[in-house]
Amino acid sequence: MRYLVWLLRLVIFIIVLLFALKNTAPVDVGFFADQVLHQVPLIVVMLVAFVLGVVFGLLVAFSAVLRRRREINRLRRELSRAQDALAHPQPGSGPVIPEAVAPLAPL
């Protein structure tokens, strides 16, 4: 399985490398307020767009990761308290038998 993963990585790397080599034509990149960068290789523009997309995606996912981490810590504390309560029961907190409280039938 490990060899299959490395083979897949190698194939993807070769495809991306060939794609980069085929897209080296210079392009003009326009920004706001009529600012233009002239003769920038297309692969550089695509790489910058990809990196910005990854960074934006990680920032969006970061809040969900923090929320899950807080929930996991809360559940671990709750589990620890429950295990502690089972390991060290409080005196007088045993189960209540319904017949001891009120008999089911009159004697």
C-alpha positions in Angstrom: 0.0 0.0 0.0 2.9 2.3 0.8 4.4 1.8 -2.6 1.0 2.6 -4.2 0.8 5.9 -2.4 4.4 6.8 -3.4 3.6 5.9 -7.0 0.5 8.1 -6.9 2.5 11.0 -5.5 5.1 10.6 -8.2 2.5 10.5 -11.0 0.8 13.7 -9.6 4.2 15.4 -9.3 5.1 14.6 -12.9 1.7 15.8 -14.1 2.1 19.1 -12.1 5.6 19.5 -13.4 4.6 19.0 -17.0 1.7 21.4 -16.5 4.1 24.0 -15.1 6.5 23.6 -18.0 3.7 24.1 -20.5 2.5 27.3 -18.9 5.5 29.5 -18.8 4.1 32.2 -21.2 4.3 35.7 -19.8 1.0 37.4 -18.8 0.0 40.8 -17.5 -1.6 40.8 -14.1 -4.0 43.6 -13.4 -4.8 44.8 -9.9 -7.2 47.5 -8.6 -6.6 51.2 -9.4 -5.1 50.3 -12.8 -1.9 48.7 -11.4 -0.5 46.2 -13.8 2.4 43.8 -13.5 3.8 43.1 -16.9 5.4 39.9 -18.2 4.8 37.6 -15.2 5.1 33.9 -16.0 1.7 32.2 -15.9 2.9 29.4 -13.6 3.9 32.0 -11.0 0.4 33.6 -11.1 -1.2 30.1 -10.7 1.2 29.1 -7.9 0.4 32.4 -6.0 -3.3 31.8 -6.5 -3.0 28.2 -5.2 -1.0 29.2 -2.1 -3.5 32.0 -1.3 -6.4 29.5 -1.7 -4.7 27.0 0.7 -4.0 29.7 3.2 -7.6 31.0 3.0 -9.0 27.4 3.3 -6.8 26.7 6.4 -8.0 29.9 8.1 -11.6 28.9 7.5 -11.0 25.4 8.8 -9.1 26.7 11.8 -12.2 27.8 13.7 -13.8 24.4 13.3 -10.7 22.7 14.5 -10.6 24.8 17.6 -14.3 24.2 18.3 -13.8 20.4 18.0 -10.7 20.5 20.3 -12.7 22.4 23.0 -15.5 19.8 22.7 -13.0 16.9 23.0 -11.4 18.5 26.1 -14.9 19.1 27.7 -15.9 15.4 27.0 -12.6 14.2 28.4 -13.1 16.1 31.6 -16.7 14.8 31.8 -15.5 11.2 31.3 -12.8 11.7 33.9 -15.4 12.9 36.5 -17.7 10.0 35.7 -14.9 7.4 36.0 -13.8 9.0 39.3 -17.4 8.9 40.6 -17.6 5.2 39.7 -14.2 4.4 41.3 -14.9 6.3 44.5 -18.7 6.2 45.2 -20.0 8.7 47.8 -21.5 7.1 51.0 -25.2 7.1 51.0 -25.5 7.5 47.3 -26.3 3.9 46.5 -29.2 2.8 44.4 -32.6 3.4 45.7 -34.8 0.3 45.8 -38.4 1.2 45.1 -39.8 -1.4 47.6 -37.8 0.2 50.4 -39.4 3.6 49.8 -43.0 2.5 49.3 -44.2 -1.1 49.3 -45.9 -2.4 46.1 -48.7 -4.1 47.9 -50.2 -3.6 51.4 -49.3 -6.2 53.9 
